[in-house]
Amino acid sequence: MKYQTSIEIDLPLDRVIQLFDNTQNLYKWQPELKSFDHISGEPGKVGATSRLKYQMGKREVEMIETITERDLPHQFSGTYEAKGVFNHICNRFMEVSPGRTRWVADNEFRFSGLMAIMSIFMKKAFKKQTAVYLKRFKEFAEAS
């Protein structure tokens, strides 16, 4: 499953990237995130891996992030692997006008096992959740 989500943020590109590139800020716009732990590689660089734990309702979801491309302020890509789910996300940032930035998130999901069956019924939920995260980041960033 592939889809694209985008949002415009009323901040300059350099400020958006400064906020986006700080892992401590993840907790401010992803309230479900309970921990972010570096595993290997140089933190924030291509090849680095981290373990992220989310509380999604009554269940805990653990995923491994691997940074696959880092060309900030223009692009940041990574893979996120959880049980039965593989997500590659390419985040692109562009200046729309002075003081305004567009964030485009290209997502590609692949599912296996039980998640392959469940994904048929959950496509809208994945797209909606991505849009929620972009909106939360916008609100956090513009309030910072």
C-alpha positions as CSV (number, residue, x, y, z in Angstrom):
1,M,0.0,0.0,0.0
2,K,1.4,3.4,-1.0
3,Y,0.0,6.8,-0.3
4,Q,1.2,10.4,0.2
5,T,0.2,12.9,2.8
6,S,1.2,16.6,3.1
7,I,0.8,19.6,5.2
8,E,1.9,23.3,5.2
9,I,3.5,24.7,8.3
10,D,3.6,28.4,9.0
11,L,7.3,28.4,9.8
12,P,10.6,28.8,7.8
13,L,12.2,25.6,6.6
14,D,15.2,25.9,8.9
15,R,12.9,26.1,12.0
16,V,10.8,23.2,10.8
17,I,13.9,21.1,10.4
18,Q,15.3,22.1,13.7
19,L,12.2,20.9,15.5
20,F,11.8,17.8,13.3
21,D,15.4,16.7,13.8
22,N,15.3,16.7,17.6
23,T,14.2,13.2,18.8
24,Q,13.2,14.6,22.2
25,N,10.5,16.6,20.3
26,L,8.9,13.3,19.2
27,Y,7.1,13.0,22.5
28,K,5.6,16.4,22.0
29,W,3.7,15.5,18.9
30,Q,3.4,11.7,19.2
31,P,1.8,11.3,22.6
32,E,1.5,7.5,22.1
33,L,5.3,7.3,22.0
34,K,6.6,5.9,25.3
35,S,10.3,5.4,24.5
36,F,12.9,6.0,21.8
37,D,16.1,4.1,22.4
38,H,19.2,4.2,20.1
39,I,20.4,0.7,19.2
40,S,23.3,1.1,16.7
41,G,25.1,3.4,14.4
42,E,25.8,7.1,14.8
43,P,22.5,8.6,16.1
44,G,20.6,10.5,13.4
45,K,22.9,9.3,10.6
46,V,22.2,6.9,7.7
47,G,22.3,3.3,9.0
48,A,21.4,4.2,12.6
49,T,18.8,2.1,14.3
50,S,16.5,2.9,17.2
51,R,13.7,1.1,19.0
52,L,10.4,2.9,19.4
53,K,7.7,1.8,21.7
54,Y,4.1,3.1,21.4
55,Q,1.1,2.6,23.5
56,M,-1.8,2.1,21.0
57,G,-4.9,1.8,23.2
58,K,-4.4,-1.3,25.3
59,R,-1.5,-2.8,23.3
60,E,2.1,-1.9,23.1
61,V,3.7,-1.7,19.7
62,E,7.4,-1.9,19.3
63,M,9.2,-1.0,16.0
64,I,12.7,-0.6,14.8
65,E,13.6,2.5,12.9
66,T,16.5,2.4,10.4
67,I,17.5,5.7,8.8
68,T,18.0,5.2,5.1
69,E,18.5,8.7,3.8
70,R,19.4,12.0,5.5
71,D,19.6,15.0,3.2
72,L,18.2,17.7,5.5
73,P,16.8,20.2,5.1
74,H,15.3,18.6,2.1
75,Q,14.7,14.9,2.9
76,F,14.7,12.3,5.7
77,S,13.8,8.7,5.0
78,G,13.6,5.6,7.1
79,T,12.1,2.2,7.5
80,Y,9.9,1.2,10.5
81,E,9.5,-2.5,11.2
82,A,7.1,-4.0,13.6
83,K,5.5,-7.5,13.8
84,G,3.9,-8.1,10.4
85,V,4.4,-4.5,9.2
86,F,7.2,-2.9,7.2
87,N,6.9,0.9,6.4
88,H,9.2,2.9,4.3
89,I,8.6,6.7,4.7
90,C,10.2,9.4,2.7
91,N,9.8,12.8,4.3
92,R,10.4,15.8,2.0
93,F,10.5,19.4,3.1
94,M,10.3,22.4,0.8
95,E,10.0,26.1,1.2
96,V,6.6,27.3,-0.2
97,S,7.3,31.0,0.6
98,P,9.4,32.8,3.1
99,G,8.1,31.6,6.5
100,R,6.1,28.7,5.1
101,T,7.2,25.1,4.6
102,R,5.5,22.1,3.0
103,W,6.1,18.6,4.5
104,V,5.3,15.7,2.1
105,A,5.3,12.2,3.5
106,D,5.4,9.3,1.0
107,N,4.5,6.0,2.7
108,E,4.9,2.5,1.5
109,F,3.6,-0.3,3.7
110,R,4.1,-4.0,3.3
111,F,2.3,-6.5,5.5
112,S,2.8,-10.2,6.4
113,G,1.1,-12.8,8.4
114,L,-2.1,-11.8,10.2
115,M,-1.4,-8.1,9.4
116,A,-1.7,-8.8,5.7
117,I,-5.3,-9.8,6.3
118,M,-6.0,-7.0,8.7
119,S,-4.5,-4.4,6.5
120,I,-7.3,-4.9,3.9
121,F,-9.7,-3.4,6.5
122,M,-7.3,-0.9,8.0
123,K,-6.0,1.1,4.9
124,K,-8.0,4.2,5.8
125,A,-6.8,4.0,9.4
126,F,-3.1,4.0,8.4
127,K,-3.7,7.1,6.1
128,K,-5.7,8.8,8.8
129,Q,-3.0,8.2,11.5
130,T,-0.3,9.7,9.2
131,A,-2.4,12.8,8.6
132,V,-2.9,13.1,12.4
133,Y,0.9,13.0,13.0
134,L,1.5,15.7,10.4
135,K,-1.2,17.8,11.9
136,R,0.1,17.3,15.4
137,F,3.6,18.3,14.3
138,K,2.3,21.4,12.6
139,E,0.4,22.4,15.8
140,F,3.5,21.7,18.0
141,A,5.9,23.5,15.7
142,E,3.7,26.6,15.2
143,A,3.2,26.9,19.0
144,S,7.0,26.6,19.7
